[in-house]
Amino acid sequence: MTEDYYSTISNQLHKIRERNQDVVNEHRKLALELNDPKLQTIAENISILGLHILSSLEDEPLTGIELANLLEATRGGISRAAKTLIEYQLIQSFQPHDDKKKIYYRLTADGANLAQAHDEMHHKLEIAFRNQILKGLSIEDQQVIVKFLDSFINFRPNP
């Protein structure tokens, strides 16, 4: 049985890129994909976390805590990004009538358009990655890469 390690490798490399704050090129690529000049400008001012919040809200509204857990971010980071997304009218916050303790976030039409463009950009990058980098690697090579990247991501120097 052959197992494809692409998804694991891709997720690990994405974590490395996020840690290195490599957002400028991603924003540029995203802005170029958009047909709406207003959204092009907004996309350049939204953080990577903000873009991932938009993509996370495509299926259903979520609370800040749910977003923090899903995106492995701090609640403060989610709150700051959500505030910016609300200012740009990409998301709305609301409280259900039966639970005034929780604040949920949902996409606006512009937020949904930007989330879709962000998803499409990631899809194109993943196809290019698969074709350019992983195409020539055996499953065994992919296993070694997965093991290495997992060790790299979880590495913590001794105090």
C-alpha positions, -999 to +999 in steps of 0.1 A: +000+000+000+013+034-010+008+064+013+012+099+001+028+122+027+021+153+007-005+168+031+016+163+061+047+178+045+027+207+031+012+215+065+046+213+082+062+236+057+033+260+060+039+262+097+076+270+091+066+298+066+041+312+091+068+313+118+091+332+094+064+357+087+067+352+050+035+371+042+044+398+017+046+375-013+015+356-003-004+389+000+009+400-034-002+368-051-036+369-034-042+406-045-033+397-081-060+370-080-087+394-070-108+412-096-122+438-072-098+468-067-112+474-032-105+438-021-070+440-037-062+469-014-078+452+017-060+419+011-026+436+014-036+449+048-049+417+063-026+394+083-020+358+075-040+349+106-068+372+093-069+354+060-070+320+078-098+332+100-118+341+068-112+306+054-121+290+087-155+308+087-165+296+052-185+266+065-201+280+096-198+308+122-173+302+150-164+317+183-130+333+190-121+304+212-130+279+185-109+299+160-080+300+183-081+262+188-086+255+151-058+278+140-035+271+169-034+308+177-038+328+209-072+343+218-056+377+218-042+372+183-077+361+171-093+391+188-068+416+172-072+400+137-110+398+141-111+435+150-093+444+118-116+421+097-146+438+113-132+472+104-128+461+068-163+447+069-151+412+060-167+396+091-195+404+115-197+395+152-230+384+168-244+368+199-271+341+197-303+350+215-300+320+238-264+325+248-252+360+255-218+348+268-204+337+234-195+360+205-195+344+171-180+356+138-194+351+103-183+362+069-198+391+049-200+388+011-167+406+007-152+383+034-164+352+015-149+365-017-116+371-001-117+337+017-124+320-017-095+338-033-072+329-004-082+292-007-077+292-045-042+307-041-033+280-016-046+254-039-024+267-068+006+268-045+000+232-034-002+220-069+030+238-079+047+224-048+036+189-056+047+192-092+080+209-086+092+194-053+075+162-044+071+147-078+105+130-079+105+118-043+098+083-033+073+075-005+104+066+017+119+100+010+086+117+018+086+097+051+121+110+060+110+146+052+079+143+074+099+129+103+125+157+099+100+185+096+081+172+126+113+172+146+122+206+134+088+221+142+087+206+177+124+213+185+129+232+217+165+238+229+174+228+264+173+256+289 
